[in-house]
Amino acid sequence: MSDTAANLRAQFPLLAAAPELHYLDSAATAQIHRAALDAVVSHETTRRANVMRGTYRLAEAADLAYEQARQSAARFLNAGSAGEIVFTPGATASLNLVAHAFGSTLKAGDRVLVSVAEHHSNFVPWQMLRDRCGIELAPIPVGADGRLDLTRLSELMGDRCRLVAVTQCSNVTGAWTDVATIVAAARKVGAKVLLDGAQAVQHGPQDVRAMDIDFYAFSGHKCFGPGGVGVLWGRAEALARMPPFLGGGGMIAEVTPEASTWAAPPQRFEAGTPPIAQAIGLAAALDWMMTLDWTAIREREDALCQQLIEGLARIPGLRLLGPQHAHHCEARAPIVSFDIPDLHPHDICQVLDAQNLALRGGHHCAQPLLAALGAEACTRASIALYNGEADIEALLAGLDRARRELA
Ligand code: PMP
């Protein structure tokens, strides 16, 4: 089967059952692929048992499937080994894990750089760490187009920067981060680099080794897998030097009444029963993604993004957030946020919903970014591989109607 939008859409049970739906909110949650759903059902009905505990055959089958899921995630990220993959409940949990575990190796006066463009999930945990441990937190500013302004990067890092934690792609503007420049600057002062890949993963497999970063976080529900599961990838050496974040079953070497010692990574960071079926479902989604022609898909996503940006440019007074010109699509993932004067994004989204258009309006958990761009809220359309021209045409027609109805 070819990878046309219609063929891809047919592989998503919710979309296949709702032909009238124009789903343009994949940046919030992408739809789940049939293979992921099937893998969850198959696991729950044939292999359901706890992992890393049982010695009976059912438990061994569960163990094997769970460890194979780790291998799929490692392949998707081109990680050095499956041992570098930690399953978590999601990107937020992965980011908090680093803020606690790596964070506990930092001293007062050490510096962490985040950016103004971060989702709150990669902002608040670092503020909490600052308040706990007295680290310095310095936000990298953004330019008028929402892209990270790296002109003063070395100055911001100073000589005690230990970590740069930034998004790979903004969930509001879609702007891609210039990772290579950040990694080069970080290496000069011995700082590590954490990328929040939450928005990047639905646009294709990643290569953490080529990017030469240290940590990578993402959520399963944003790359066509189940909710409730995510991944933290960390370089083996970095993970090995970190103490655990949560304590409990599965993460120890030995427990005595007096003290405990820790298992090696990744188990050290997987306290308690992990999201087993969800990790297996996620692996099925990642395996499926790895079979696709991503050059063709990205070209199609870019074309839709361009179609949308050109259509929006015809709306009087509309302000497009992020990289400005249609030919700048390569500067952004297909996430397009805009503001129409005198129309509240919640009202716009409600009128659009009545026309079977699912979009999100609000601050998108990125209040520092919106403040920097001089907006309180905005309407966001996010495009994924199952969207087609009809979705964009419906959105542009829907916006015309919203302007008439709300005027
Ligand atoms: N980072 C970014 C850039 C995001 O877009 C999101 C989700 N909107 C998150 C982190 C948090 O993901 P989750 O809610 O799945 O933990």
Boltz pocket constraint, residues with backbone or C-beta under 6 A from the ligand:
constraints:
  - pocket:
      binder: B
      contacts: [[A, 27], [A, 28], [A, 89], [A, 90], [A, 91], [A, 92], [A, 93], [A, 119], [A, 121], [A, 122], [A, 167], [A, 169], [A, 170], [A, 171], [A, 196], [A, 198], [A, 199], [A, 219], [A, 364], [A, 365]]
      max_distance: 6.0
